[in-house]
Amino acid sequence: MERIDVVSPIGIHDIALATGHYALNLGELAERRGVDPGKYTVGLGQTTQTVPATDEDIVTMAAAAAKQIVAEHDAGNIRTVLLATETGIDQSKAAAVYVQDLLGLPSSTRAVELKQACYGGTSALQFAAGLVHRDPDHQVLVLTSDIAKYDVDSAGEATQGAAAVAMLVSADPAVAVLEPGSGLYTANVQDFWRPNYRSTPMVDGKLSVSLYLEAAEQAWKDYEARGGRAIEDFAAFCYHQPFTRMAYKAHARLLEVHGIGADQERLDADLAHTTVYNRLIGNSYTASLYVGLMSLLDHAEDLSGRSVGLLSYGSGCVAEFFGLSMVPGYRQRLRTAANRAAIARREPISYERYRAIRDFELPVDGSSKVLEADSAGPFRLRAVTGHSRMYEARHLIQA
Ligand code: CAA
C-alpha cells in the first residue's frame, strides 16, 4: 500500500482537558438499579462518570479547557473559535461567543458553534485545518464540550459523563500533524437524537451500537479506497467512546475486516491506553474521541513520528476515519499531570446528591435565579436572568 506523505504540516499545536466537579461511582448506581456491577464495570467498561455541578455547563467546561491553552500562546493569533457540542445552551447564539468573552480573546475573532452529534468536534478540526491552510498565520481554537445525560433509570444512564477538550490548530504544530485524506460515511438514521423540546435524547441503544460498527467499517473502507495508510502503518488507534467497551467492539470489527485475529490480548494491547480517562469520565460526546487521544498520549510509549488512526462517530449518523502523525518531541507539550489532576480532584457524589442535581432546573420563564457556588473551577454559571446566562471567572490561587 502506497504511504501518504504529509505535505501540509497543519494540526494540533496544543491540547487541554477539563471535566466537571463531581464523580458518581457506577458500583453505587448499579446497586440502586438492582444491576450486577460487572455489567457497568466490565460489560460497558465504566468505573465512574462525571456529573457537572449545578453551576457548570458546556461553556464553563470549554472555557476551563481553553484557558490552559490561551495562557501559553499569543491569543492575538487566534482568529477563530469553533465550539462543537450536542448539548447547546441556545438555539441561536453560539456557545463559542461566551467562551471568547470569558477568555478575553480579541473582538477581531470569529466564534461559531457546530453540531453533528458526537462527530461535531472532528468536523471542527477539519474545518480549522482548512482555515489555517488558507492563512498559515491563522490559529483556530477548536473546542469540544458536552454533558451526556440520559433519562434516569434508562439503559443509557450508566453511560453518562461530561468533559471538554480544547485544541489549538495551527501550521507547524508541536503535537500532531493532521494527515491528508480521510474516510467518510453519512447515513440518515434514527439511532440517537434529541428534539428541541427535550433535555435528554431519544435513543435506540442496540441500533446505535450496530450503526456505529457499520459506520466505522464504511468510513475505513472509504479511507482505504482513497489511498489511505494500511492498517499495519498505524502505531495506535483511537475510537469515539460512548463507553469504553465500544472501542473494543469497533476495533475488533476493523481487525476482522482485515482478516486479523481480534483476541482479548491484541485488543488490550491496541486500546488499553486510550480508555484510561474515558473509563473514569464517561461519555463526553464530541470530546470523547479526543479524551481518548489524550489518554493514549499520556500513557503510551513515545509515538514520535508514528501515526495514530482515529475513528469519529456521531449518531444520526456521520463517521470519519483519519490519521494523526505525532510530531517528534510532542511529549514535552502534554499536560499529563494536569489531565490526571482534573479527573482525580472530582468530588465523589452520593446517589442522593446526583438525583438532586438531576432534579435541579434553571428558570425557563424569564425570572432571575442566582446560583450558589457548587463547583470549584475557573469559570462558573453565576445567574440566569431575563432568559440570559451570566457567567463569572474566578481568580483561583494556584496550589
Ligand atoms: N458482568 C459482565 N458483563 C455483563 C454483565 C455482568 N454481570 N451483565 C451484562 N454484561 C455485558 C453484556 O453481555 C453486554 O456485553 P456485550 O455488548 O459484549 O454483549 C454489556 O454488558 C452491556 O449489556 P447490555 O447490552 O444488556 O446493556 P443494555 O442493553 O442495558 O445497555 C447500551 C447497553 C444499549 C449501550 C446502553 O448503555 C445505551 O443505550 N447507551 C446509550 C447509547 C450508546 O452509548 N450507544 C453507543 C453507540 S452510539 C454513539 O456512540 C453515539 C453516542 O455517543 C451516544
Residues whose N, C-alpha, C, O or C-beta is under 5 A from the ligand:
A	BS01	CAA	D36 G38 K39 V42 G43 L44 C118 A155 G156 T159 F192 G205 K206 S208 V209 Y212 P242 Y285 Y313 S315
